[in-house]
């Protein structure tokens, strides 16, 4: 799961109540579908910092809730407001994410240099999704680097 550090960093997650945050603001249908249809409570999360001077994995977390309606879609003052969404038929969901541990920064350049991660979706050039699946083999390879 990618987050811009100015929006929600691993340090913000460390300081959050119960070290848990709602993953608000996802406005891509494919990323939403990963949260809604694939992610389950207890699943591991690679907490990835993006759109920053040194992007990379900054922590390990886990899915801490089932998907539920993202309240920012209903808030006209929110940058993530969706006027076509309603509480009766929400378009956007989120899951809560709980910190497992902050790690050393595992930079994008290091990840791309690992042959066992060559097909990892988050590392593909042009990938813009904030949420992408990780295979069990990729999960083990990344954890071995941390």
ZICOR-V317525 format. One record per run of one state. SS is the DSSP state (alpha for helix, beta for strand, coil for the rest). FROM is the first residue (numbers start at 1). TO is the last residue. If there is no record, write none. Layout:
ss->{SS;SS}
from->{FROM;FROM}
to->{TO;TO}
//
This chain:
ss->{coil;beta;coil;alpha;coil;alpha;beta;coil;alpha;coil;beta;coil;beta;coil;beta;coil;alpha;coil;beta;coil;beta;coil;beta;coil;beta;alpha;coil;alpha;coil;alpha;coil;alpha;coil}
from->{1;2;5;10;16;17;20;23;29;39;44;51;56;64;68;70;71;75;86;87;89;90;93;95;96;108;113;115;118;121;124;136;146}
to->{1;4;9;15;16;19;22;28;38;43;50;55;63;67;69;70;74;85;86;88;89;92;94;95;107;112;114;117;120;123;135;145;146}
//
